[in-house]
Amino acid sequence: MNDCSAIERDGCDTYEAEDSVRLAGKNVNYPTQADALLTLKIPRPDEGSKEFFKSILPDDPRVTVRLVFGNDAAFVNRNMFVGLWGNDLFLRLSDEDRKELLKSEGATNFEPMKGKPMKGYILIPRTWKTQPQTLRRWVARSLEWASELPAKKSKR
């Protein structure tokens, strides 16, 4: 198995490999299983977005923050509930809350890969930084929803 190497381009990492690589804990063969994943451009947040992200998180001892593909994300019971995708923010919400938020101008289903939406996640409009109180309420709803999901077990 060849190593997967990251090449920095335009503030994004592009992953490339020749034979097979290990992605998300699974071996995948290149090119048949992972063409899209291996060329996925992953945006990086600026420092202002990272600081704002930290400022909107609830002060809750259950919340942990870690990097997911180089972007900050918050978890409860090992379930991701909010995170950065470059300078954009995504939330995990109930069906009812997603429908409500999708009525907002600019809110869309979160698709880290075009045509491959992450079920249950919404990308917040870029105006999110101008409405921190509203955003904190949505993050609290996201935390509440994710905290009711079954806890994920550690893969390690």
C-alpha positions as a Markdown table, in Angstrom:
| # | Residue | x | y | z |
|---|---|---|---|---|
| 1 | Met | 0.0 | 0.0 | 0.0 |
| 2 | Asn | 1.4 | 3.4 | -0.9 |
| 3 | Asp | 1.1 | 6.3 | 1.5 |
| 4 | Cys | -1.5 | 9.0 | 0.9 |
| 5 | Ser | 0.2 | 12.3 | 0.4 |
| 6 | Ala | -1.4 | 15.7 | 0.9 |
| 7 | Ile | -0.6 | 18.5 | -1.5 |
| 8 | Glu | -1.5 | 22.1 | -0.4 |
| 9 | Arg | -3.3 | 24.0 | -3.2 |
| 10 | Asp | -5.3 | 27.2 | -2.9 |
| 11 | Gly | -5.9 | 26.7 | 0.8 |
| 12 | Cys | -7.2 | 23.2 | 0.3 |
| 13 | Asp | -5.7 | 19.8 | 0.7 |
| 14 | Thr | -6.0 | 17.4 | -2.2 |
| 15 | Tyr | -5.3 | 13.7 | -1.4 |
| 16 | Glu | -3.8 | 11.5 | -4.0 |
| 17 | Ala | -2.6 | 7.9 | -4.1 |
| 18 | Glu | -1.7 | 5.2 | -6.5 |
| 19 | Asp | -2.8 | 1.8 | -5.3 |
| 20 | Ser | -4.8 | 1.6 | -2.1 |
| 21 | Val | -5.1 | 3.8 | 0.9 |
| 22 | Arg | -6.8 | 3.8 | 4.3 |
| 23 | Leu | -9.7 | 6.3 | 4.5 |
| 24 | Ala | -12.1 | 6.6 | 7.5 |
| 25 | Gly | -10.7 | 3.4 | 8.9 |
| 26 | Lys | -11.3 | 1.4 | 5.8 |
| 27 | Asn | -9.0 | 0.2 | 3.0 |
| 28 | Val | -10.1 | 1.4 | -0.4 |
| 29 | Asn | -8.7 | 0.5 | -3.7 |
| 30 | Tyr | -7.7 | 3.3 | -6.1 |
| 31 | Pro | -9.2 | 4.2 | -8.5 |
| 32 | Thr | -12.4 | 2.0 | -8.3 |
| 33 | Gln | -13.6 | 2.8 | -4.8 |
| 34 | Ala | -12.2 | 6.2 | -4.0 |
| 35 | Asp | -11.8 | 8.5 | -7.0 |
| 36 | Ala | -13.9 | 11.2 | -5.5 |
| 37 | Leu | -12.4 | 11.0 | -2.0 |
| 38 | Leu | -8.9 | 11.0 | -3.2 |
| 39 | Thr | -9.3 | 14.2 | -5.1 |
| 40 | Leu | -11.6 | 15.9 | -2.6 |
| 41 | Lys | -10.6 | 19.5 | -2.1 |
| 42 | Ile | -10.9 | 20.3 | 1.6 |
| 43 | Pro | -11.2 | 24.0 | 2.4 |
| 44 | Arg | -9.4 | 25.4 | 5.4 |
| 45 | Pro | -10.8 | 28.0 | 7.8 |
| 46 | Asp | -9.1 | 31.3 | 8.6 |
| 47 | Glu | -8.2 | 32.2 | 12.1 |
| 48 | Gly | -11.2 | 34.5 | 12.5 |
| 49 | Ser | -13.6 | 31.6 | 11.7 |
| 50 | Lys | -11.8 | 29.3 | 14.1 |
| 51 | Glu | -12.1 | 31.9 | 16.9 |
| 52 | Phe | -15.8 | 32.6 | 16.1 |
| 53 | Phe | -16.5 | 28.8 | 16.1 |
| 54 | Lys | -15.1 | 28.5 | 19.6 |
| 55 | Ser | -17.1 | 31.5 | 20.8 |
| 56 | Ile | -20.5 | 30.0 | 19.7 |
| 57 | Leu | -20.1 | 26.6 | 21.3 |
| 58 | Pro | -22.2 | 25.9 | 24.4 |
| 59 | Asp | -20.4 | 25.8 | 27.7 |
| 60 | Asp | -21.3 | 22.2 | 28.3 |
| 61 | Pro | -18.9 | 19.6 | 29.8 |
| 62 | Arg | -20.2 | 16.9 | 27.3 |
| 63 | Val | -18.9 | 18.9 | 24.3 |
| 64 | Thr | -15.5 | 18.0 | 22.9 |
| 65 | Val | -13.7 | 19.6 | 19.9 |
| 66 | Arg | -11.4 | 17.9 | 17.5 |
| 67 | Leu | -10.2 | 18.3 | 14.0 |
| 68 | Val | -12.0 | 16.6 | 11.2 |
| 69 | Phe | -10.1 | 16.8 | 7.9 |
| 70 | Gly | -8.3 | 19.8 | 9.3 |
| 71 | Asn | -11.5 | 21.7 | 10.3 |
| 72 | Asp | -12.8 | 22.2 | 13.9 |
| 73 | Ala | -15.8 | 20.2 | 14.8 |
| 74 | Ala | -17.7 | 19.7 | 18.1 |
| 75 | Phe | -19.0 | 16.4 | 19.4 |
| 76 | Val | -21.3 | 15.1 | 22.0 |
| 77 | Asn | -21.3 | 11.4 | 22.9 |
| 78 | Arg | -18.9 | 11.0 | 19.9 |
| 79 | Asn | -21.6 | 12.3 | 17.6 |
| 80 | Met | -20.6 | 15.4 | 15.6 |
| 81 | Phe | -23.1 | 18.2 | 15.9 |
| 82 | Val | -21.5 | 21.3 | 14.5 |
| 83 | Gly | -18.3 | 22.1 | 12.6 |
| 84 | Leu | -16.4 | 24.3 | 10.2 |
| 85 | Trp | -16.0 | 23.5 | 6.5 |
| 86 | Gly | -13.5 | 26.1 | 5.5 |
| 87 | Asn | -15.1 | 29.4 | 6.6 |
| 88 | Asp | -18.6 | 27.9 | 6.5 |
| 89 | Leu | -20.4 | 26.3 | 9.4 |
| 90 | Phe | -22.6 | 23.2 | 9.3 |
| 91 | Leu | -25.1 | 21.9 | 11.9 |
| 92 | Arg | -26.6 | 18.5 | 12.5 |
| 93 | Leu | -30.4 | 18.9 | 13.1 |
| 94 | Ser | -33.6 | 17.0 | 13.5 |
| 95 | Asp | -35.8 | 16.7 | 10.3 |
| 96 | Glu | -38.1 | 19.4 | 11.7 |
| 97 | Asp | -35.3 | 21.8 | 12.5 |
| 98 | Arg | -33.6 | 21.2 | 9.1 |
| 99 | Lys | -36.9 | 22.0 | 7.3 |
| 100 | Glu | -37.2 | 25.2 | 9.3 |
| 101 | Leu | -33.6 | 26.3 | 8.7 |
| 102 | Leu | -33.7 | 25.5 | 5.0 |
| 103 | Lys | -36.3 | 28.2 | 4.6 |
| 104 | Ser | -33.6 | 30.7 | 5.5 |
| 105 | Glu | -31.9 | 32.4 | 2.6 |
| 106 | Gly | -28.6 | 30.7 | 1.8 |
| 107 | Ala | -29.0 | 27.6 | 4.0 |
| 108 | Thr | -28.4 | 24.4 | 2.1 |
| 109 | Asn | -27.8 | 20.7 | 2.7 |
| 110 | Phe | -24.2 | 20.1 | 3.5 |
| 111 | Glu | -22.4 | 18.4 | 0.6 |
| 112 | Pro | -18.6 | 18.0 | 1.3 |
| 113 | Met | -18.5 | 16.2 | -2.1 |
| 114 | Lys | -20.8 | 17.4 | -4.8 |
| 115 | Gly | -23.9 | 15.2 | -5.1 |
| 116 | Lys | -23.1 | 13.5 | -1.8 |
| 117 | Pro | -25.0 | 15.2 | 1.0 |
| 118 | Met | -24.3 | 14.3 | 4.6 |
| 119 | Lys | -27.6 | 13.1 | 5.9 |
| 120 | Gly | -28.9 | 15.4 | 8.7 |
| 121 | Tyr | -26.5 | 18.2 | 8.2 |
| 122 | Ile | -27.2 | 21.8 | 7.0 |
| 123 | Leu | -24.7 | 24.4 | 5.8 |
| 124 | Ile | -25.4 | 27.7 | 7.3 |
| 125 | Pro | -25.5 | 30.9 | 5.2 |
| 126 | Arg | -22.3 | 32.9 | 5.1 |
| 127 | Thr | -24.0 | 35.6 | 7.1 |
| 128 | Trp | -23.7 | 33.4 | 10.1 |
| 129 | Lys | -21.1 | 35.6 | 11.7 |
| 130 | Thr | -23.3 | 38.7 | 11.8 |
| 131 | Gln | -26.0 | 36.9 | 13.9 |
| 132 | Pro | -24.1 | 35.3 | 16.8 |
| 133 | Gln | -27.1 | 35.1 | 19.2 |
| 134 | Thr | -29.3 | 33.4 | 16.6 |
| 135 | Leu | -26.5 | 31.1 | 15.7 |
| 136 | Arg | -25.9 | 30.1 | 19.3 |
| 137 | Arg | -29.6 | 29.1 | 19.6 |
| 138 | Trp | -29.2 | 26.9 | 16.5 |
| 139 | Val | -26.0 | 25.4 | 17.9 |
| 140 | Ala | -27.9 | 24.7 | 21.1 |
| 141 | Arg | -30.6 | 22.9 | 19.2 |
| 142 | Ser | -28.0 | 20.9 | 17.3 |
| 143 | Leu | -26.4 | 19.9 | 20.6 |
| 144 | Glu | -29.8 | 18.9 | 22.1 |
| 145 | Trp | -30.6 | 16.8 | 19.0 |
| 146 | Ala | -27.2 | 15.1 | 18.8 |
| 147 | Ser | -27.1 | 14.4 | 22.6 |
| 148 | Glu | -30.3 | 12.3 | 22.2 |
| 149 | Leu | -28.7 | 10.1 | 19.6 |
| 150 | Pro | -27.1 | 6.8 | 20.7 |
| 151 | Ala | -23.5 | 7.3 | 21.8 |
| 152 | Lys | -20.9 | 6.1 | 19.3 |
| 153 | Lys | -18.4 | 3.6 | 20.5 |
| 154 | Ser | -14.7 | 4.3 | 20.1 |
| 155 | Lys | -13.0 | 2.6 | 17.2 |
| 156 | Arg | -9.8 | 2.4 | 19.1 |
